[in-house]
Amino acid sequence: MDSRWLKAIPLEEKEKERKRILASQKILHQALEILEESFEEGTPDYGNPSWAYEQADRNGANRKLREVINFLKVK
């Protein structure tokens, strides 16, 4: 579990909150499946003068998507 889930939680409540988050795994799993379908794929169109910018944008979007997916994996 990513430590950011419990960062702002008082020490005496951390275990209770951790259990609550783990109990929500079914919803988190559904969200993960939806997000994993959102990855952008594409082949660079070298004939397009802005292909590098489009590729960079796609790479950045996918990188942030991976970050969110990794955050939601609570096991």
Secondary structure, DSSP 4 states (H G I P E B T S, - for coil): --GGGSTTS-GGGHHHHHHHHHHTHHHHHHHHHHHHTT-------TTSTTHHHHHHHHHHHHHHHHHHHHHH---
